[in-house]
Amino acid sequence: MLFRAATLPGIADGSVTVAFRRWKRPMAKVGGRVHTRVGMIEIDAVDALPSDAAIDPADAVLAGLETPAGVVADLRDPEPDRQLYRVAFHFLGDDPRALLRDADDLSADDIADLRSRLARFDRDADAPWVVRVIDEIAAHPGEVSTALAERLGIERFELKRRIRKLKGLGLTESLQVGYRLAPRGTAIRRELDD
């Protein structure tokens, strides 16, 4: 789930606890966790609404908007015939990946654990990819995923899925456009080169 920049401070301070989305099918599940730019949220409820008229004024405020009409205008959905969902959530705190990214003083155990996890990523794929993707991100920080995927010969959505795995280990971080290696990623890259 993506959130408008204007909504993020309210998510972080707990005043925004509801979002509205139009989906073909629910794209969030109760108990699921979502990474946002301000930290993690956990989904408390996902409810289908019969129509835009069912948006409660109090929920509009909890979504960071003033009125139900403001919620509908904010949806800006090119397919307004999709099902409208009310998603309730609460803020959990900092994204643990953000804390990992700066942890670049790797112990022998950290290195062994990361090597094992990265080797598993390679084993689970058709061909080894970890070092190639890390090297490309290091060489081309901020480059759009389309260009990275083309150079690597990997389909774009598959590349993004793989980068999310690296991000989950604190090795990469998303930029406004593209990615870069986090300090932890730079540290393990040196170890992989050895």
FENVEN-V302647 format. One record per backbone hydrogen bond with DSSP energy under -0.5 kcal/mol. CO is the residue of the C=O (numbers start at 1). NH is the residue of the N-H. Records with the same first field share a line. If there is no record, write none. Layout:
CO: NH / NH
//
This chain:
4: 7 / 8
5: 8 / 9
7: 11
8: 12
9: 13
10: 14 / 15 / 16
11: 14
15: 17
17: 89
19: 87
21: 23 / 85
23: 83
29: 32
32: 43
34: 41
36: 39
39: 36
40: 92 / 93
41: 34
42: 90
43: 31
45: 88
47: 86
49: 84
51: 54
52: 55
54: 56
56: 60
57: 61
58: 62
59: 63
60: 65
61: 64
62: 17 / 18
67: 71
68: 72
69: 73
70: 74
71: 75
72: 76
73: 76
79: 82
83: 23
84: 49
85: 21 / 87
86: 47 / 88
87: 19
88: 44 / 45
90: 42
93: 40
94: 96
95: 98 / 99
96: 100
97: 101
98: 102
100: 103
101: 184
102: 104
104: 106
107: 111
108: 112
109: 113
110: 114
111: 115
112: 116
113: 117
114: 118
115: 119
116: 120
117: 121
118: 122
119: 123
120: 124
122: 125
129: 133
130: 134
131: 135
132: 136
133: 137
134: 138
135: 139
136: 140
138: 141
140: 143
144: 147 / 148
145: 149
146: 150
147: 151
148: 152
149: 153 / 154
155: 159
156: 160
157: 161
158: 162
159: 163
160: 164
161: 165
162: 166
163: 167
164: 168
165: 169
166: 169 / 171
167: 170
171: 182
173: 180
178: 175
179: 142
180: 173
182: 186
183: 187
184: 188
185: 189
186: 190
187: 191
188: 192
189: 193
190: 194
//
